[in-house]
């Protein structure tokens, strides 16, 4: 889900909530790290400097309430950095760093974006329809350093296929973006970071954020001062979600089907299944998919697109190769140690509610307790839940210092 709808969807928030955001406090600045040779950062380039007045005009076009939040102008920088693709190949990726123009040390948010199909919407391109332009700029002005990875397949790595909903590559690209941002800040004394890190994302961004969080806890638990994480409507339980798509009628919305299709195509490639598309898809949809890949127009329930033999192999458990590929991307059954909030609408027709419910139940079974909370938006869809996630996320980040 592209969060270009976030600001529009959240116009009805109460003034009290926006005032609470405006009063976000910052702890005192920690000692500047000693400069070291860059291991991840390849290059940086200035994208824009936007004054508070310009931001006020931009925010006012969406809602006058947002203009009340803004504290200062911002500087926008594109970072190119070293990372690894899904197969371990060394590549260069990119992302956007948005810095509030303040002398006060402020916290950082790693914000993983939702599904995009156009490279113009990648954060580092800073297009007017991108989440970075519409969303991250406002919260940078409030008083956060915003780190916005493009992921593999966009920006500097646009010549490569986007590794859609692959936990390994999404987590690696996001983690290495954080490392590159830290190196940039270390050599730019005008950027004041108080060391606190928060992470957030919705839809694919929710999934990417969860994957990043788990990777950090498992592999580098002390590298960053992580304080809290907020994940909205991510597809964390891939196995259950896949089976639900095969046994329940989906909405038949072409844009949503493109996301389901993209997952299948990505896993076939990454796990080297290399099956002909006719193994998965039947006519009259096969020809469209062969020509347009994930941009095919599929306006029927997604299960109708798939061959009977493929569906049978998934449901009776005989297609172990594909089932193992799907299961390798499950990120719902583990025990988070740092505060995590999950948001999901129980009427979500795009990313089914079972993903967050199963994650919460599995985490509680592992003893997560109050560290993990699930906030259910009763009767709300994917888009309708965004304001609830947005409000809860920043209330969380304000509260957990």
C-alpha positions as CSV (number, residue, x, y, z in Angstrom):
1,X,0.0,0.0,0.0
2,X,1.5,3.3,-1.1
3,X,1.2,5.8,1.8
4,X,0.5,8.7,-0.5
5,X,-3.0,8.4,0.9
6,X,-1.8,8.8,4.5
7,X,-2.0,12.5,4.7
8,X,-5.4,12.7,2.9
9,X,-6.8,9.9,5.0
10,X,-5.8,11.4,8.3
11,X,-7.4,14.9,7.9
12,X,-10.0,14.0,10.5
13,X,-7.5,13.6,13.3
14,X,-8.2,15.6,16.4
15,X,-6.4,18.8,17.1
16,X,-5.3,17.3,20.4
17,X,-3.4,14.6,18.6
18,X,-1.5,17.1,16.4
19,X,-0.7,19.2,19.5
20,X,0.7,16.1,21.1
21,X,2.9,15.5,18.2
22,X,4.1,19.1,18.2
23,X,5.3,18.8,21.8
24,X,7.5,15.8,21.0
25,X,10.5,16.2,23.3
26,X,14.1,15.4,22.6
27,X,16.8,14.1,25.0
28,X,20.1,15.8,25.3
29,X,22.7,15.2,22.6
30,X,25.2,12.4,23.1
31,X,28.8,12.6,22.3
32,X,29.7,12.8,18.6
33,X,31.2,9.6,17.3
34,X,34.8,9.6,16.2
35,X,35.1,9.8,12.4
36,X,35.9,6.5,10.7
37,X,36.3,5.4,7.1
38,X,33.0,4.8,5.4
39,X,32.2,1.2,5.0
40,X,28.7,1.6,3.5
41,X,28.3,5.1,2.2
42,X,29.3,5.5,-1.4
43,X,28.1,9.0,-2.2
44,X,25.7,11.7,-1.1
45,X,24.1,14.4,-3.1
46,X,21.9,17.3,-2.0
47,X,18.3,17.0,-3.3
48,X,16.5,20.0,-1.8
49,X,16.5,22.6,1.0
50,X,13.0,23.4,1.9
51,X,12.1,26.3,4.3
52,X,9.5,26.1,6.9
53,X,7.3,28.5,5.0
54,X,7.5,26.3,1.9
55,X,6.6,23.3,4.1
56,X,3.7,25.2,5.5
57,X,2.3,25.9,2.1
58,X,2.8,22.2,1.1
59,X,1.2,20.9,4.3
60,X,-1.7,23.4,4.2
61,X,-2.7,22.1,0.7
62,X,-3.5,18.8,2.5
63,X,-4.7,20.0,5.8
64,X,-4.2,23.2,7.8
65,X,-3.7,21.1,10.9
66,X,-0.4,19.8,9.5
67,X,0.9,23.3,9.2
68,X,0.6,23.8,12.9
69,X,3.0,20.9,13.5
70,X,6.0,22.3,11.6
71,X,8.9,23.6,13.5
72,X,11.7,24.2,11.0
73,X,12.9,23.8,7.5
74,X,14.6,20.6,6.3
75,X,17.5,19.4,4.1
76,X,17.0,16.5,1.8
77,X,20.0,14.3,0.8
78,X,20.2,11.2,-1.5
79,X,22.5,8.5,-0.2
80,X,24.0,5.8,-2.4
81,X,25.4,2.9,-0.4
82,X,26.8,-0.6,-0.5
83,X,24.6,-3.6,0.3
84,X,23.9,-7.1,-0.9
85,X,21.2,-8.5,-3.1
86,X,19.2,-11.6,-2.2
87,X,21.9,-13.9,-3.7
88,X,24.8,-12.3,-1.8
89,X,26.0,-10.2,-4.7
90,X,27.5,-6.9,-3.8
91,X,25.5,-4.0,-5.2
92,X,24.8,-0.4,-4.7
93,X,21.4,0.8,-3.5
94,X,20.0,4.2,-2.5
95,X,17.7,6.0,-0.2
96,X,16.7,9.4,1.2
97,X,17.9,11.2,4.3
98,X,15.8,14.1,5.5
99,X,17.2,16.2,8.2
100,X,15.5,19.0,10.3
101,X,17.4,22.2,10.3
102,X,18.0,22.5,14.0
103,X,20.9,22.7,16.4
104,X,19.2,20.4,18.8
105,X,19.9,16.7,18.8
106,X,16.9,14.8,17.6
107,X,15.9,11.1,17.2
108,X,15.8,9.1,14.0
109,X,13.0,7.2,12.3
110,X,13.7,4.5,9.7
111,X,10.6,4.6,7.6
112,X,10.1,1.7,5.2
113,X,7.8,2.6,2.3
114,X,4.7,0.7,1.1
115,X,4.3,-1.0,-2.3
116,X,5.2,1.1,-5.3
117,X,5.2,0.1,-9.0
118,X,6.9,3.2,-10.4
119,X,10.5,4.2,-9.7
120,X,9.4,7.8,-9.7
121,X,7.8,7.1,-6.3
122,X,11.0,5.8,-4.8
123,X,12.1,7.9,-1.8
124,X,15.4,9.0,-3.3
125,X,13.7,10.4,-6.4
126,X,11.6,12.7,-4.1
127,X,8.7,12.8,-6.4
128,X,5.6,14.7,-5.4
129,X,3.6,11.5,-5.1
130,X,6.2,9.7,-3.0
131,X,5.8,8.9,0.7
132,X,9.1,10.7,1.3
133,X,7.8,13.9,-0.2
134,X,4.3,13.8,1.3
135,X,4.9,12.1,4.6
136,X,8.5,12.1,5.8
137,X,9.1,15.8,5.2
138,X,6.4,16.8,7.7
139,X,7.8,14.6,10.4
140,X,11.3,15.7,9.7
141,X,10.2,19.3,10.3
142,X,8.5,18.2,13.5
143,X,11.9,17.0,14.7
144,X,13.0,13.6,13.4
145,X,15.9,12.6,11.1
146,X,14.1,10.5,8.5
147,X,15.9,7.6,6.9
148,X,13.9,6.2,3.9
149,X,15.4,3.3,1.9
150,X,14.4,2.8,-1.7
151,X,14.9,-1.0,-1.4
152,X,16.6,-3.1,-4.1
153,X,15.0,-2.5,-7.5
154,X,14.4,1.3,-7.2
155,X,16.7,4.3,-7.3
156,X,20.3,3.4,-7.8
157,X,19.5,-0.3,-8.2
158,X,16.5,0.2,-10.5
159,X,18.1,-2.0,-13.2
160,X,17.6,-5.0,-10.8
161,X,14.2,-6.6,-10.1
162,X,12.6,-5.4,-6.9
163,X,12.7,-8.2,-4.4
164,X,9.1,-7.8,-3.4
165,X,8.2,-9.2,0.0
166,X,11.5,-11.0,0.4
167,X,12.4,-10.7,4.0
168,X,16.2,-11.1,3.6
169,X,16.8,-8.4,0.9
170,X,14.3,-5.9,2.4
171,X,16.0,-6.2,5.8
172,X,19.5,-6.1,4.4
173,X,18.9,-3.0,2.2
174,X,17.2,-1.2,5.1
175,X,19.9,-2.0,7.6
176,X,22.7,-1.0,5.3
177,X,20.8,2.3,4.6
178,X,20.8,3.0,8.3
179,X,24.5,2.3,8.4
180,X,25.1,4.7,5.5
181,X,23.0,7.3,7.2
182,X,25.1,6.9,10.4
183,X,28.3,7.4,8.4
184,X,26.9,10.5,6.7
185,X,25.9,12.0,10.0
186,X,29.3,11.2,11.5
187,X,31.0,13.4,9.0
188,X,28.5,16.2,9.0
189,X,28.6,18.0,12.3
190,X,25.6,20.1,11.5
191,X,23.4,17.1,11.7
192,X,22.5,16.4,15.3
193,X,21.4,12.9,16.2
194,X,20.7,11.9,19.8
195,X,21.2,8.2,19.0
196,X,17.6,7.1,19.5
197,X,16.1,5.0,16.6
198,X,12.5,4.3,15.9
199,X,11.2,2.2,13.0
200,X,7.9,2.2,11.2
201,X,6.2,1.1,8.0
202,X,2.8,0.2,6.6
203,X,1.8,-2.7,4.2
204,X,5.0,-3.7,2.4
205,X,6.6,-1.2,4.7
206,X,5.1,-3.0,7.7
207,X,6.5,-6.3,6.4
208,X,9.9,-4.7,5.7
209,X,10.0,-3.1,9.1
210,X,9.3,-6.4,10.8
211,X,12.0,-8.1,8.8
212,X,14.5,-5.4,9.6
213,X,13.6,-5.5,13.3
214,X,14.0,-9.3,13.5
215,X,17.3,-9.2,11.6
216,X,18.7,-6.5,14.0
217,X,17.6,-8.3,17.1
218,X,19.0,-11.6,15.9
219,X,22.3,-10.4,14.4
220,X,23.2,-6.9,15.6
221,X,21.2,-6.3,18.8
222,X,23.5,-3.6,20.2
223,X,24.5,-1.8,17.0
224,X,21.6,0.8,17.3
225,X,19.8,2.3,20.1
226,X,16.4,1.0,19.1
227,X,13.5,2.3,21.2
228,X,10.3,1.2,19.6
229,X,8.8,-0.3,16.4
230,X,5.4,0.2,14.7
231,X,4.2,-2.1,12.0
232,X,0.9,-1.6,10.1
233,X,-0.9,-4.2,8.0
234,X,2.1,-6.3,6.9
235,X,1.9,-9.8,5.4
236,X,3.9,-11.5,8.2
237,X,2.4,-15.0,8.0
238,X,3.0,-15.7,4.3
239,X,2.0,-19.4,4.6
240,X,-1.4,-18.7,6.1
241,X,-2.0,-15.8,3.8
242,X,-1.1,-17.7,0.7
243,X,-3.5,-20.6,1.6
244,X,-6.3,-18.1,2.4
245,X,-5.9,-16.6,-1.1
246,X,-6.4,-20.0,-2.6
247,X,-9.4,-21.0,-0.5
248,X,-11.3,-17.7,-0.2
249,X,-12.7,-15.4,-2.9
250,X,-10.6,-12.2,-3.0
251,X,-11.9,-8.8,-4.1
252,X,-10.8,-9.0,-7.7
253,X,-9.2,-5.6,-7.6
254,X,-6.4,-5.4,-10.3
255,X,-4.1,-3.3,-8.2
256,X,-4.3,-5.7,-5.2
257,X,-3.9,-8.7,-7.5
258,X,-0.7,-7.2,-8.8
259,X,0.8,-7.4,-5.3
260,X,-0.2,-11.0,-4.9
261,X,1.2,-11.8,-8.3
262,X,4.4,-10.0,-7.6
263,X,5.1,-12.1,-4.5
264,X,4.7,-15.3,-6.5
265,X,6.9,-14.1,-9.3
266,X,9.6,-13.0,-6.9
267,X,9.7,-16.2,-5.0
268,X,9.9,-18.3,-8.2
269,X,13.0,-16.3,-9.1
270,X,14.8,-16.0,-5.8
271,X,14.3,-19.6,-4.8
272,X,15.4,-20.7,-8.3
273,X,12.2,-22.6,-9.0
274,X,12.4,-21.3,-12.6
275,X,9.0,-22.8,-13.5
276,X,7.2,-21.7,-16.7
277,X,4.5,-19.2,-16.0
278,X,2.0,-21.8,-17.4
279,X,2.7,-23.9,-14.3
280,X,1.1,-21.2,-12.1
281,X,-1.3,-19.4,-14.3
282,X,-4.1,-20.3,-16.7
283,X,-5.7,-18.6,-19.7
284,X,-7.0,-16.0,-20.4
285,X,-4.7,-14.5,-17.7
286,X,-1.5,-16.3,-18.6
287,X,-0.9,-14.3,-21.8
288,X,-1.3,-11.0,-20.0
289,X,1.1,-12.1,-17.2
290,X,3.6,-13.3,-19.8
291,X,3.6,-9.9,-21.4
292,X,3.2,-7.5,-18.4
293,X,4.5,-9.6,-15.4
294,X,3.3,-8.0,-12.2
295,X,1.6,-5.2,-14.1
296,X,-1.0,-7.5,-15.6
297,X,-4.6,-6.5,-15.2
298,X,-6.3,-9.3,-13.3
299,X,-9.8,-8.2,-12.2
300,X,-11.1,-11.5,-10.8
301,X,-10.6,-13.3,-7.6
302,X,-6.9,-14.2,-7.5
303,X,-7.6,-18.0,-7.1
304,X,-9.3,-18.0,-10.5
305,X,-6.0,-16.9,-12.1
306,X,-4.1,-20.0,-10.8
307,X,-4.0,-23.5,-12.3
308,X,-5.8,-26.2,-10.5
309,X,-2.7,-28.3,-10.3
310,X,-0.7,-25.5,-8.6
311,X,-3.5,-24.8,-6.1
312,X,-3.8,-28.5,-5.3
313,X,0.0,-28.8,-4.7
314,X,-0.2,-26.0,-2.2
315,X,-3.3,-27.1,-0.4
316,X,-2.3,-30.8,-0.1
317,X,1.3,-30.0,0.8
318,X,2.9,-31.8,-2.1
319,X,4.5,-28.7,-3.7
320,X,7.2,-28.6,-1.0
321,X,9.5,-26.4,-3.1
322,X,7.1,-23.5,-3.3
323,X,5.8,-24.0,0.2
324,X,9.3,-23.9,1.6
325,X,10.0,-20.6,-0.4
326,X,6.9,-19.1,1.1
327,X,7.7,-20.3,4.7
328,X,11.2,-18.9,4.4
329,X,9.6,-15.4,4.3
330,X,7.4,-15.9,7.4
331,X,8.4,-13.4,10.1
332,X,5.5,-13.7,12.6
333,X,6.7,-16.4,15.0
334,X,9.4,-15.0,17.2
335,X,9.8,-13.0,20.4
336,X,10.5,-9.3,20.1
337,X,12.5,-7.8,23.0
338,X,11.8,-4.1,22.2
339,X,8.4,-2.5,22.2
340,X,6.4,-3.4,19.1
341,X,2.9,-2.3,18.1
342,X,0.9,-4.0,15.4
343,X,-2.0,-2.2,13.6
344,X,-4.5,-3.9,11.3
345,X,-8.0,-3.5,10.2
346,X,-10.1,-6.7,10.6
347,X,-11.9,-5.9,7.3
348,X,-8.7,-5.5,5.3
349,X,-9.3,-7.1,1.8
350,X,-5.7,-6.5,0.6
351,X,-3.5,-7.8,3.4
352,X,-5.7,-10.1,5.5
353,X,-6.0,-9.4,9.2
354,X,-4.9,-12.9,10.0
355,X,-1.3,-11.8,9.4
356,X,-1.2,-9.5,12.5
357,X,-3.5,-11.7,14.6
358,X,-1.3,-14.7,14.0
359,X,1.9,-12.7,14.7
360,X,0.5,-11.4,17.9
361,X,-0.7,-14.8,19.1
362,X,2.6,-16.4,18.2
363,X,4.6,-13.7,20.0
364,X,2.5,-14.0,23.1
365,X,2.9,-17.8,23.0
366,X,6.7,-17.1,23.1
367,X,6.3,-14.9,26.2
368,X,6.4,-11.4,24.6
369,X,3.8,-10.1,27.0
370,X,3.3,-6.3,27.1
371,X,6.3,-5.8,24.8
372,X,3.9,-6.5,21.9
373,X,0.5,-5.0,21.4
374,X,-2.1,-5.5,18.7
375,X,-4.4,-2.7,17.9
376,X,-7.4,-3.8,15.8
377,X,-9.3,-1.3,13.7
378,X,-12.7,-2.9,13.9
379,X,-14.6,-2.9,10.6
380,X,-11.9,-1.0,8.7
381,X,-10.1,-1.7,5.5
382,X,-6.4,-1.4,4.5
383,X,-6.7,2.4,3.7
384,X,-9.1,3.2,6.5
385,X,-6.7,1.8,9.1
386,X,-3.8,4.1,8.0
387,X,-4.9,7.0,10.2
388,X,-5.1,4.7,13.3
389,X,-1.6,3.4,12.6
390,X,-0.3,6.9,12.0
391,X,-1.7,8.3,15.3
392,X,-0.7,5.3,17.3
393,X,2.8,5.2,15.8
394,X,3.7,8.8,16.8
395,X,2.0,8.5,20.2
396,X,4.2,5.5,20.8
397,X,7.4,7.3,19.6
398,X,6.5,10.2,21.8
399,X,5.9,8.1,24.8
400,X,8.8,5.7,24.6
401,X,11.8,7.9,25.0
